[in-house]
Amino acid sequence: MCGILGIVAPCGRSVSIGRERIVTMRDTMTARGPDAAGLLIRGNVALAHRRLAIRDLDAGTQPIVSDDGQLALVYNGEIYNDDELRNELRQHGVQFRTRCDTETLLAAWQTWGVKCLSKLRGMFAFGVYDFSANRLFLVRDRCGVKPLFFAEADGELVFASTVAAVLQHPHITRQPNWSVVSHYLSTFRTTLGRETLIRGIRQLRPAEYLDWNLQTGQLSVDR
């Protein structure tokens, strides 16, 4: 299952909260990932992960960083066509060290960028930060099997697999989203587009990806 977490501040700023609070946010998702935990804090970016180890139990620690240090990834899910992608990536000179599809996903992004999304078959939610381009991407699978929530907090973008993790950020306010509450009480469904039961916390819809270019300040969501 796994749980992912990220906090990204504008360029030139450090993440506004300390390591201890980030760990607290991450560990609200221990039930999603009881087997291991990871954390990366670098400049304006903090990425964290709780792991449920299924494939390659001895490897697969996240966040995972590319060999050149330019890409960092946190990922929850399973890539069903992992073998097919590995064979194609080997033709591009990629050499794999593990059997984890996390490594496959990072290599696919490094090779094809956002175009790799058309090649992925599986259930997944992931965040990837490109340090060379100062750009954040958040991605959710086509059927929306894996959750991915995000919110703005004092200029930072916070994302996680659960609303509870996002709410642990000290700059996120706990205010009900009454239109969604009303929708839930009348339909027993909490889904209302990107809105959630907490005002200001949104979710990526199935088959969507968020692209935040920190150099230009432009943020967009595409399908």
C-alpha positions as CSV (number, residue, x, y, z in Angstrom):
1,M,0.0,0.0,0.0
2,C,2.6,2.6,1.1
3,G,2.2,6.2,2.0
4,I,3.9,9.2,0.4
5,L,4.4,12.7,1.6
6,G,6.0,15.9,0.2
7,I,6.5,19.5,1.1
8,V,7.8,21.9,-1.6
9,A,8.6,25.5,-0.9
10,P,9.3,28.2,-3.5
11,C,12.8,28.5,-4.9
12,G,15.2,30.1,-2.5
13,R,13.2,29.1,0.6
14,S,13.7,26.2,2.9
15,V,10.8,24.1,4.0
16,S,9.1,25.9,6.9
17,I,8.8,23.0,9.3
18,G,11.5,20.9,10.9
19,R,12.5,17.4,10.6
20,E,10.6,16.2,13.7
21,R,7.3,17.6,12.4
22,I,7.9,16.1,9.0
23,V,8.5,12.7,10.6
24,T,5.3,13.1,12.6
25,M,3.4,13.8,9.3
26,R,4.9,10.8,7.7
27,D,4.3,8.4,10.6
28,T,0.5,9.1,10.6
29,M,0.7,6.8,7.6
30,T,2.5,3.9,9.4
31,A,-0.6,1.6,8.9
32,R,-0.1,2.1,5.2
33,G,3.6,1.3,5.3
34,P,4.7,-0.6,8.5
35,D,7.9,-2.1,7.1
36,A,10.2,0.9,6.5
37,A,10.4,4.7,6.5
38,G,12.5,7.2,4.6
39,L,13.1,10.9,4.5
40,L,14.9,13.3,2.2
41,I,15.3,17.0,3.0
42,R,17.1,19.1,0.4
43,G,16.9,22.8,-0.1
44,N,13.2,23.7,-0.7
45,V,12.0,20.1,-0.8
46,A,11.1,17.5,1.8
47,L,10.0,14.0,0.6
48,A,9.0,11.2,2.9
49,H,7.8,7.6,2.6
50,R,6.2,4.8,4.6
51,R,6.8,1.4,2.9
52,L,4.8,-1.8,2.7
53,A,7.5,-4.2,1.3
54,I,6.2,-6.6,-1.3
55,R,8.7,-6.7,-4.1
56,D,12.5,-7.0,-3.5
57,L,12.3,-6.8,0.3
58,D,16.0,-5.9,0.7
59,A,15.8,-2.9,-1.7
60,G,13.2,-0.4,-2.7
61,T,13.9,2.3,0.0
62,Q,12.3,5.6,-0.7
63,P,12.6,8.4,-1.5
64,I,14.7,7.2,-4.4
65,V,17.1,9.6,-6.1
66,S,18.6,9.3,-9.6
67,D,22.3,8.7,-10.0
68,D,22.9,12.2,-11.2
69,G,21.0,13.6,-8.1
70,Q,18.6,15.6,-10.3
71,L,15.4,13.6,-9.7
72,A,13.8,12.4,-6.5
73,L,10.7,10.2,-6.3
74,V,8.2,9.0,-3.8
75,Y,5.7,6.4,-5.1
76,N,2.8,4.3,-3.9
77,G,1.4,1.5,-6.1
78,E,2.3,-1.2,-8.5
79,I,3.4,-1.0,-12.2
80,Y,1.9,-4.1,-13.9
81,N,4.0,-3.8,-17.1
82,D,7.2,-3.5,-15.2
83,D,9.0,-6.3,-17.2
84,E,8.0,-4.7,-20.5
85,L,9.2,-1.3,-19.4
86,R,12.5,-2.7,-18.1
87,N,13.2,-4.4,-21.5
88,E,12.4,-1.1,-23.3
89,L,14.5,0.9,-20.9
90,R,17.5,-1.4,-21.3
91,Q,17.5,-0.5,-25.0
92,H,18.1,3.1,-23.8
93,G,21.1,1.9,-21.8
94,V,19.5,1.7,-18.4
95,Q,21.0,-0.8,-16.0
96,F,18.9,-2.0,-13.1
97,R,20.2,-2.8,-9.6
98,T,16.9,-4.0,-8.0
99,R,13.7,-5.8,-8.9
100,C,11.6,-2.9,-7.6
101,D,9.2,-1.2,-9.9
102,T,10.1,2.0,-8.1
103,E,13.5,1.9,-9.9
104,T,11.6,1.3,-13.2
105,L,9.4,4.3,-12.6
106,L,12.3,6.6,-11.9
107,A,14.2,5.4,-14.9
108,A,11.1,5.8,-17.1
109,W,10.7,9.4,-15.9
110,Q,14.3,10.1,-16.4
111,T,14.2,8.7,-19.9
112,W,10.9,10.0,-21.2
113,G,9.7,12.6,-18.7
114,V,5.9,13.2,-18.5
115,K,5.5,11.2,-21.7
116,C,6.2,8.0,-19.7
117,L,2.7,8.3,-18.3
118,S,1.2,6.9,-21.5
119,K,3.3,3.8,-21.1
120,L,2.4,3.0,-17.5
121,R,-0.1,0.3,-16.7
122,G,-1.0,-0.1,-13.1
123,M,-2.3,1.6,-9.9
124,F,-0.2,4.4,-8.6
125,A,0.2,7.8,-7.1
126,F,3.6,9.4,-7.0
127,G,5.5,12.7,-6.7
128,V,8.7,13.5,-8.6
129,Y,10.8,16.6,-8.1
130,D,13.3,17.7,-10.8
131,F,16.0,19.7,-9.0
132,S,17.6,20.8,-12.3
133,A,14.3,22.4,-13.6
134,N,12.8,23.2,-10.2
135,R,9.7,21.4,-11.1
136,L,7.2,19.2,-9.2
137,F,4.9,16.6,-10.7
138,L,2.2,14.8,-8.9
139,V,0.5,11.9,-10.7
140,R,-2.5,9.6,-10.0
141,D,-3.5,6.4,-11.9
142,R,-6.3,6.3,-14.5
143,C,-8.8,4.6,-12.2
144,G,-7.9,6.6,-9.1
145,V,-7.1,3.4,-7.1
146,K,-4.3,5.2,-5.1
147,P,-5.2,8.4,-3.3
148,L,-3.3,11.7,-3.6
149,F,-4.2,14.8,-1.6
150,F,-2.6,18.3,-1.8
151,A,-3.0,21.7,-0.2
152,E,-1.3,25.1,-0.2
153,A,0.2,26.2,3.1
154,D,1.9,29.6,3.4
155,G,3.3,29.4,-0.2
156,E,4.3,25.7,0.2
157,L,2.6,22.8,-1.6
158,V,1.9,19.9,0.7
159,F,0.9,16.5,-0.6
160,A,0.3,13.1,0.9
161,S,-1.6,9.8,0.6
162,T,-4.0,10.7,3.4
163,V,-5.8,13.8,4.5
164,A,-4.6,13.1,8.1
165,A,-1.0,13.5,7.1
166,V,-1.7,16.8,5.4
167,L,-3.5,18.1,8.5
168,Q,-0.4,17.6,10.6
169,H,1.2,20.5,8.8
170,P,1.0,23.5,11.3
171,H,-0.1,25.9,8.6
172,I,-3.1,23.9,7.4
173,T,-6.4,25.0,9.0
174,R,-9.0,22.4,10.0
175,Q,-12.2,23.9,8.5
176,P,-15.0,21.7,7.2
177,N,-15.9,22.0,3.5
178,W,-19.6,22.4,4.0
179,S,-20.6,21.8,0.4
180,V,-18.8,18.4,0.5
181,V,-20.3,17.6,4.0
182,S,-23.8,18.3,2.6
183,H,-23.0,16.1,-0.5
184,Y,-21.9,13.3,1.8
185,L,-24.9,13.5,4.0
186,S,-27.2,13.3,1.0
187,T,-25.3,10.7,-1.0
188,F,-23.0,8.9,1.4
189,R,-20.1,9.7,-1.0
190,T,-17.2,12.0,-0.1
191,T,-16.1,12.6,-3.7
192,L,-17.0,16.0,-5.2
193,G,-14.5,16.6,-7.9
194,R,-11.2,17.7,-6.4
195,E,-12.8,18.8,-3.2
196,T,-12.6,17.0,0.1
197,L,-14.3,17.2,3.5
198,I,-11.6,19.7,4.6
199,R,-11.6,23.1,3.0
200,G,-8.4,23.8,1.2
201,I,-7.3,20.2,0.9
202,R,-7.9,18.9,-2.6
203,Q,-7.3,15.6,-4.4
204,L,-6.0,14.8,-7.8
205,R,-8.8,13.1,-9.8
206,P,-8.2,9.8,-11.6
207,A,-5.8,10.1,-14.6
208,E,-4.7,13.6,-13.6
209,Y,-1.2,15.0,-13.1
210,L,-0.2,18.3,-11.4
211,D,2.7,20.3,-12.8
212,W,4.2,23.1,-10.7
213,N,7.0,25.0,-12.4
214,L,8.7,26.8,-9.5
215,Q,10.8,29.0,-11.8
216,T,7.8,30.6,-13.5
217,G,5.3,30.0,-10.7
218,Q,2.9,28.4,-13.1
219,L,0.8,25.5,-11.6
220,S,-1.5,23.4,-13.9
221,V,-3.4,20.2,-13.7
222,D,-3.8,18.1,-16.8
223,R,-5.4,14.7,-17.7
